[in-house]
Amino acid sequence: MENTNVRSLVDHRLQVTRRSAATESPSPPSPPKPRLLDQVRQAIRARQYSPREDSGRLRDAVD
């Protein structure tokens, strides 16, 4: 009697596990967020500042 109960519990657990694994869709990992200085550099370049001003603004951002 006990053996059949254990077997039925194991079967039930396997079915639940298979069902949950089938419904989960793994989402692709998101790319890492750019570092702050890289974000500032991108913003400066998008505004088309000169390279000299680019380095000056980056220096100001660090200080």
TINUKOL-660837 format. One record per residue (C-alpha): x, y, z negated; residue number from 1. Coordinates in nm, 2 decimals. Example, Ala and Ser with C-alpha at 12.3 -4.5 7.8 and 13.67 -1.06 7.14 Angstrom:
// TINUKOL-660837
{u->1.23 v->-0.45 w->-0.78 lovex->1}
{u->1.37 v->-0.11 w->-0.71 lovex->2}
***
This chain:
// TINUKOL-660837
{u->0.00 v->0.00 w->0.00 lovex->1}
{u->0.27 v->0.24 w->-0.10 lovex->2}
{u->0.47 v->0.16 w->0.20 lovex->3}
{u->0.19 v->0.25 w->0.44 lovex->4}
{u->0.13 v->0.58 w->0.25 lovex->5}
{u->0.50 v->0.68 w->0.29 lovex->6}
{u->0.49 v->0.58 w->0.66 lovex->7}
{u->0.17 v->0.79 w->0.72 lovex->8}
{u->0.33 v->1.09 w->0.54 lovex->9}
{u->0.64 v->1.06 w->0.75 lovex->10}
{u->0.44 v->1.03 w->1.07 lovex->11}
{u->0.23 v->1.33 w->0.97 lovex->12}
{u->0.54 v->1.53 w->0.90 lovex->13}
{u->0.70 v->1.44 w->1.23 lovex->14}
{u->0.38 v->1.55 w->1.42 lovex->15}
{u->0.37 v->1.88 w->1.23 lovex->16}
{u->0.74 v->1.94 w->1.30 lovex->17}
{u->0.70 v->1.86 w->1.67 lovex->18}
{u->0.39 v->2.09 w->1.70 lovex->19}
{u->0.57 v->2.38 w->1.54 lovex->20}
{u->0.88 v->2.33 w->1.75 lovex->21}
{u->0.68 v->2.32 w->2.06 lovex->22}
{u->0.49 v->2.65 w->1.98 lovex->23}
{u->0.81 v->2.85 w->1.89 lovex->24}
{u->0.97 v->3.03 w->2.18 lovex->25}
{u->1.32 v->3.14 w->2.10 lovex->26}
{u->1.36 v->3.51 w->2.17 lovex->27}
{u->1.68 v->3.61 w->2.34 lovex->28}
{u->1.93 v->3.79 w->2.11 lovex->29}
{u->1.92 v->4.16 w->2.14 lovex->30}
{u->2.24 v->4.33 w->2.25 lovex->31}
{u->2.44 v->4.50 w->1.97 lovex->32}
{u->2.37 v->4.86 w->1.92 lovex->33}
{u->2.65 v->5.10 w->2.04 lovex->34}
{u->2.86 v->5.25 w->1.77 lovex->35}
{u->2.79 v->5.61 w->1.67 lovex->36}
{u->3.09 v->5.76 w->1.85 lovex->37}
{u->2.99 v->5.57 w->2.16 lovex->38}
{u->2.64 v->5.71 w->2.14 lovex->39}
{u->2.78 v->6.07 w->2.10 lovex->40}
{u->3.02 v->6.01 w->2.39 lovex->41}
{u->2.73 v->5.89 w->2.61 lovex->42}
{u->2.52 v->6.19 w->2.51 lovex->43}
{u->2.80 v->6.43 w->2.59 lovex->44}
{u->2.87 v->6.27 w->2.93 lovex->45}
{u->2.50 v->6.28 w->3.01 lovex->46}
{u->2.50 v->6.65 w->2.96 lovex->47}
{u->2.80 v->6.67 w->3.19 lovex->48}
{u->3.04 v->6.86 w->2.95 lovex->49}
{u->3.40 v->6.88 w->3.05 lovex->50}
{u->3.64 v->6.61 w->2.93 lovex->51}
{u->3.82 v->6.87 w->2.71 lovex->52}
{u->3.49 v->6.96 w->2.55 lovex->53}
{u->3.41 v->6.59 w->2.52 lovex->54}
{u->3.71 v->6.53 w->2.30 lovex->55}
{u->3.65 v->6.84 w->2.09 lovex->56}
{u->3.29 v->6.75 w->2.02 lovex->57}
{u->3.39 v->6.39 w->1.93 lovex->58}
{u->3.66 v->6.53 w->1.69 lovex->59}
{u->3.39 v->6.76 w->1.53 lovex->60}
{u->3.16 v->6.46 w->1.49 lovex->61}
{u->3.42 v->6.26 w->1.30 lovex->62}
{u->3.52 v->6.55 w->1.07 lovex->63}
***
